[in-house]
């Protein structure tokens, strides 16, 4: 029963975050980079990590990137008090939710096609997730900037 409550709480927080309003700032660029750097750092410590393992991780980020672009295009962008803001949309949330089984299906499906000795289980199970989320977050930023080029100006402006 406790696990169900925890899962429901996590889902609630994730949905709230997906639909929430956020200021456009440099953290939108820094977060995916931190996820990737940390992901590379942790993945490099996996025993048996080989080219196939790295390929699976990179493919997770590459698969996440267009999903993020789609989300970014669906994100509402508006100006409030001279600052660009973003707000997730229900359709963007649906894209994100539907992308989860697609990404995991591809990841596990590709694991049968691409041979690797790397084990992404136990404590290493979150590593592919880091790469996929980094791809999605970076793609979302690119999608927002493609649809609203003026947002990129706020990201590159000196504070």
The 8 nearest C-alpha neighbors of each residue, nearest first, counted from 0:
[[1, 3, 2, 4, 5, 6, 7, 8],
 [0, 2, 4, 3, 5, 6, 7, 8],
 [3, 1, 5, 4, 0, 6, 7, 8],
 [2, 4, 6, 0, 1, 5, 7, 8],
 [5, 3, 7, 1, 2, 6, 8, 0],
 [4, 6, 8, 2, 7, 3, 9, 1],
 [5, 7, 3, 9, 8, 4, 2, 10],
 [8, 6, 10, 4, 5, 9, 11, 3],
 [9, 7, 11, 5, 6, 10, 4, 12],
 [8, 10, 6, 12, 11, 7, 13, 5],
 [9, 11, 7, 13, 8, 12, 14, 6],
 [12, 10, 8, 14, 9, 13, 7, 15],
 [13, 11, 15, 9, 10, 14, 16, 8],
 [12, 14, 16, 10, 15, 11, 17, 9],
 [15, 13, 17, 11, 16, 12, 10, 18],
 [16, 14, 12, 18, 13, 17, 19, 11],
 [15, 17, 19, 13, 14, 18, 12, 20],
 [16, 18, 14, 15, 87, 19, 13, 92],
 [19, 17, 87, 15, 16, 88, 86, 14],
 [20, 18, 16, 86, 17, 15, 87, 21],
 [19, 21, 86, 85, 84, 18, 87, 22],
 [22, 20, 85, 84, 23, 86, 19, 24],
 [21, 23, 84, 24, 83, 85, 20, 82],
 [22, 24, 84, 83, 21, 85, 154, 27],
 [25, 23, 26, 154, 27, 22, 153, 28],
 [24, 26, 27, 28, 154, 29, 23, 155],
 [27, 25, 29, 28, 24, 30, 23, 31],
 [26, 28, 25, 29, 30, 24, 140, 23],
 [29, 27, 26, 25, 30, 31, 32, 137],
 [28, 30, 26, 32, 27, 31, 33, 25],
 [31, 29, 33, 32, 26, 28, 27, 34],
 [32, 30, 133, 34, 33, 29, 137, 136],
 [31, 33, 35, 29, 34, 30, 36, 28],
 [32, 34, 36, 30, 31, 35, 37, 29],
 [35, 33, 31, 37, 32, 36, 133, 38],
 [34, 36, 38, 32, 33, 37, 130, 39],
 [37, 35, 33, 39, 38, 34, 32, 40],
 [36, 38, 40, 34, 35, 39, 33, 41],
 [37, 39, 35, 41, 36, 40, 34, 42],
 [40, 38, 42, 36, 37, 41, 43, 35],
 [39, 41, 37, 43, 38, 42, 36, 44],
 [40, 42, 38, 43, 44, 39, 37, 45],
 [43, 41, 39, 44, 45, 40, 38, 126],
 [42, 44, 40, 41, 45, 39, 48, 46],
 [43, 45, 42, 41, 46, 40, 48, 39],
 [46, 44, 42, 48, 43, 47, 117, 41],
 [47, 45, 48, 44, 117, 118, 43, 116],
 [46, 48, 117, 116, 49, 45, 118, 115],
 [49, 47, 117, 46, 45, 52, 116, 43],
 [48, 50, 52, 51, 47, 115, 53, 117],
 [49, 51, 53, 52, 54, 48, 115, 55],
 [52, 50, 115, 54, 49, 53, 114, 113],
 [53, 51, 55, 49, 54, 115, 50, 117],
 [52, 54, 50, 56, 55, 51, 57, 49],
 [53, 55, 51, 57, 52, 56, 58, 50],
 [56, 54, 58, 52, 53, 57, 51, 59],
 [57, 55, 59, 53, 58, 54, 127, 130],
 [56, 58, 54, 60, 59, 55, 53, 61],
 [57, 59, 61, 55, 60, 56, 62, 54],
 [60, 58, 131, 56, 62, 57, 61, 130],
 [59, 61, 134, 131, 130, 63, 57, 58],
 [60, 62, 58, 64, 63, 59, 57, 134],
 [63, 61, 59, 60, 64, 58, 65, 102],
 [64, 62, 135, 134, 60, 131, 66, 61],
 [63, 65, 134, 138, 135, 67, 61, 66],
 [66, 64, 68, 67, 63, 138, 69, 62],
 [67, 65, 69, 63, 64, 68, 135, 70],
 [66, 68, 139, 135, 138, 70, 64, 65],
 [69, 67, 142, 138, 139, 65, 71, 70],
 [70, 68, 66, 72, 67, 71, 65, 73],
 [69, 71, 67, 91, 73, 68, 72, 139],
 [72, 70, 139, 142, 143, 68, 74, 73],
 [71, 73, 142, 69, 70, 74, 143, 146],
 [72, 74, 70, 71, 91, 69, 75, 88],
 [75, 73, 87, 71, 72, 88, 86, 70],
 [74, 76, 86, 85, 87, 73, 77, 88],
 [77, 75, 85, 84, 74, 86, 83, 78],
 [78, 76, 84, 83, 85, 79, 75, 86],
 [77, 79, 83, 82, 84, 81, 80, 76],
 [78, 80, 82, 81, 83, 77, 84, 22],
 [79, 81, 82, 78, 83, 84, 77, 22],
 [80, 82, 79, 78, 83, 84, 77, 153],
 [83, 81, 79, 78, 80, 84, 22, 23],
 [82, 84, 78, 23, 77, 22, 79, 150],
 [83, 85, 22, 77, 23, 21, 76, 78],
 [86, 84, 76, 21, 20, 75, 22, 77],
 [85, 87, 20, 75, 19, 74, 18, 21],
 [86, 88, 18, 74, 17, 19, 75, 91],
 [87, 89, 91, 90, 74, 18, 92, 86],
 [88, 90, 92, 91, 93, 87, 18, 17],
 [89, 91, 93, 92, 88, 94, 73, 70],
 [92, 90, 70, 94, 88, 93, 89, 73],
 [93, 91, 89, 95, 90, 94, 96, 17],
 [92, 94, 90, 96, 91, 95, 97, 89],
 [95, 93, 91, 97, 92, 96, 98, 90],
 [94, 96, 92, 98, 93, 97, 91, 99],
 [97, 95, 93, 98, 94, 99, 92, 100],
 [98, 96, 94, 99, 95, 93, 100, 101],
 [97, 99, 101, 95, 96, 100, 102, 94],
 [98, 100, 102, 101, 97, 96, 103, 95],
 [101, 99, 103, 102, 104, 98, 97, 96],
 [100, 102, 98, 104, 99, 103, 105, 97],
 [103, 101, 105, 99, 104, 100, 98, 106],
 [104, 102, 106, 100, 105, 101, 107, 99],
 [105, 103, 101, 107, 102, 106, 100, 108],
 [104, 106, 108, 102, 103, 107, 109, 101],
 [105, 107, 103, 109, 108, 104, 102, 110],
 [106, 108, 110, 104, 109, 105, 103, 111],
 [109, 107, 105, 110, 106, 111, 104, 112],
 [108, 110, 112, 106, 111, 107, 105, 113],
 [109, 111, 107, 113, 108, 112, 106, 114],
 [112, 110, 109, 108, 113, 114, 107, 115],
 [111, 113, 109, 110, 114, 108, 107, 115],
 [114, 112, 110, 111, 109, 51, 115, 55],
 [115, 113, 51, 112, 110, 111, 116, 52],
 [116, 114, 51, 52, 117, 49, 113, 50],
 [115, 117, 47, 48, 118, 49, 114, 52],
 [118, 116, 48, 47, 115, 52, 119, 49],
 [117, 119, 120, 116, 123, 47, 45, 48],
 [120, 118, 124, 123, 117, 121, 126, 127],
 [119, 121, 124, 123, 118, 122, 125, 126],
 [122, 120, 123, 124, 119, 125, 118, 126],
 [121, 123, 124, 120, 125, 119, 126, 118],
 [122, 124, 119, 120, 121, 125, 126, 118],
 [125, 123, 120, 119, 121, 126, 122, 127],
 [124, 126, 128, 123, 127, 129, 122, 119],
 [125, 127, 129, 128, 123, 124, 38, 130],
 [128, 126, 130, 129, 56, 125, 131, 59],
 [127, 129, 125, 131, 126, 130, 132, 124],
 [130, 128, 126, 132, 127, 131, 34, 38],
 [129, 131, 60, 133, 127, 128, 132, 59],
 [132, 130, 60, 59, 128, 134, 63, 133],
 [131, 133, 135, 129, 134, 130, 128, 136],
 [134, 132, 31, 130, 136, 131, 135, 34],
 [135, 133, 60, 64, 63, 131, 137, 132],
 [134, 136, 67, 63, 64, 132, 138, 133],
 [137, 135, 139, 133, 138, 134, 67, 31],
 [136, 138, 140, 134, 139, 135, 31, 133],
 [137, 139, 67, 68, 64, 141, 135, 140],
 [140, 138, 67, 71, 68, 142, 136, 137],
 [139, 141, 143, 137, 138, 142, 71, 144],
 [140, 142, 138, 144, 139, 143, 145, 68],
 [143, 141, 68, 71, 72, 145, 139, 140],
 [142, 144, 71, 140, 146, 141, 145, 72],
 [143, 145, 148, 147, 141, 146, 142, 151],
 [146, 144, 142, 143, 147, 148, 141, 72],
 [145, 147, 143, 144, 72, 142, 148, 71],
 [146, 148, 144, 149, 145, 150, 143, 76],
 [149, 147, 144, 150, 151, 145, 146, 152],
 [148, 150, 152, 151, 147, 153, 144, 83],
 [151, 149, 152, 153, 148, 147, 144, 83],
 [152, 150, 154, 149, 153, 148, 144, 155],
 [153, 151, 155, 149, 150, 154, 156, 148],
 [152, 154, 156, 150, 151, 155, 149, 24],
 [155, 153, 151, 152, 25, 24, 156, 150],
 [154, 156, 152, 153, 151, 157, 25, 24],
 [157, 155, 153, 154, 152, 158, 151, 25],
 [156, 158, 155, 154, 153, 152, 25, 24],
 [157, 156, 155, 153, 154, 25, 24, 152]]
